[in-house]
């Protein structure tokens, strides 16, 4: 695979797998960014809190933090030493990012295109997205469906308790592009 020039910008579409309707974000990042930094970008753009383990799955190879590897049966490559361009090099290629092994939030990362940088743009940047990120620890896609059912039906036996748990309100259709980009600005 070719190595990205420092000036190449990768446009990625990150979609939470099995979400219907789809929950997704479109970001642009430097092609020479490490997978470790990409983890931070995904966390910020999606709205996760980085409170669980994660890994990238590229074919039969796994990338993550070495400290996780000590308790894993997988051969885990160090995500901090692998550039994005080593695992994605041409449009339409995909990899998987899994967050929170208990809930198993799997994200498809699609390389949409490689573009030249815009000198007026600070990367990483989120260009768009749809729908709110599910709350942490709600039980994966199945748990999220149950969560949405409970908060949308005032007659549901867990309605009040679930709304209190999530802080009083939750709009599954909401996506705040400005908030995503504020979070991305904290990534160095």
N, C-alpha and C positions, 0 to 999 in steps of 0.2 A: 504494500500500500504506500501511496505517496505521503510525504510529510507536508503538513500545511505550512505555507509561508506565514510568518508572523502577522502579515497584513490581511490574511484571509479571514472572512467572517462567516461562521456557520449559522444558517437559519434552521432552527429545530422546532418541530411541533411535538409537544409533550402531551400525550393523551392518557388519562387514567383508564386503563383497560377495564372493560366490562361495564363502564358507566353508560347509562342510557337515560336521557340524552347525554352525549359525551361531555366530559369535563376536560378542558384542554387549555394549554398556553402555547403561544408562539414567541420564541425568544431568539435573539441573535447574540452569539458569543464568539470570542476569538477561537480560531481553529486549533491554536496551540495550548488552549486551556486544558488542565489536567482533569481527569474524571473526578478527583477529589473536589476540585473547585466547581465542577458541573453539579455535583451533589448539592452544594450550597445554592447554586442558581435554581435548581429544581425546587428545593425547599422554599426559597424566597418567592419564586414565581407562582408556585401552587398554593402556598399559604400554610405549609406544614411547619411544625415547631422544632424539628430535628431532635426529637426525644426518643428515637428508636434506632435500631440497627438498620443498615441498608446494604445493598449490593447492586452492581451492574452485571448483567448477563449478556455476553457477546458470544453467540454460538454455544460452545461447550466450556468457555472460559468465564471465570467469575472474578470480579474486581471489587475490592472494598478496603476496609481498614485492617491492618495486620493484627490489631488486638482482637478483632472478631475471629480471625483465623485460628487463634489459640483454642477456641471452643468449637470450631466448626470441623466437619468432616470433609469439607470442600478444600480444594487447593485454591487459595485466594491470592490473586495478584494484587499488589499495592496500588490502589487507585491514585495515590499521590505521585506516582512515578510514571503514569501512562497518560499521554496526551489524547485528547478527543480525536485528533486526526489519525491516531494509530488504530482506532476501532471503527471510525466512520470516515470514508474518503470520497464518496460520490453520492450524488442525489439518489433518494429513494431507499438508501440503506437504513436499517432499523436495529436498535438494541433495546434491551429491557432494563429498567431501573425498578428495583423492588425496595419498598420502604415499609418498615414495621413488619417483621416476620410473623407476628401473631395475627395481625389484620391482613397481611399480604397485599398491600397496595401496589399493584404492578402498573408501571407506566411504560407505554411504548414511546420511544424517542426516535423520531423520523427526521433524517437529514433532508430537508426540503430543497435547499440549494446552498451554494457557496457564492458569496458576493464580495466585492471589494469593500473596504471600510469607508465609512463616511467620516471625514475629519471633524465634523461637528457633533458626532454621536459618541457618547460614553458607553462602552460595553462592559458588562452585559446589559441588555435592554429587553424588556417585554413589549412586543408589538400588539398583542391582543390575547384574548382568551374568552372562555365561556364557562359560566356557572361557578358556584362557590366550591371551594375545597371541602370535602367532608370533615367533620370534627375528628380530632385525634381520638383513638381508642373507642370508636363506635362499632367496631366489629367487622371491618372490611366491607366489601360491596353489599353483601347480604344484610349486615348490621345497619349499613347506611340506609338501605331500603326500608327496614323496620323503623329506624329513627325518623325518616321522612314521613312515614305513615303515622307515627305517634304524634309528631308536632303539627301535622296538618288536620288532624281530626280531634276537635275539642271533646268528643265523646269517647275517645280512646282511653283505656284504663291507665296508660302511662303518659298521657299528654302533659299534664302539669309537671310531673317529675322530670320528664325529658326536656321540656322547655327550661326548667330551672337548671338542669345539668349543663345545658348549652349557653346559659347566661341570659335567658329570657326571650331571645328571638334568634331566628336563623332563616335567611332567605336563600334557598338552594339555587336560585337563578342569578344571584348577585355575583358580579366580578368587578373588582376595583382595580383598573389598570394603573392608576396613579399610586395606589398602595403597593402594588407589586413592584413598580419601578423604584419606589422609596426603599423597599426591602433590598432590591438588587443593588442599589447604590452603596449599601453597607458591605458588599462583597469586594474584597481587594484582590 
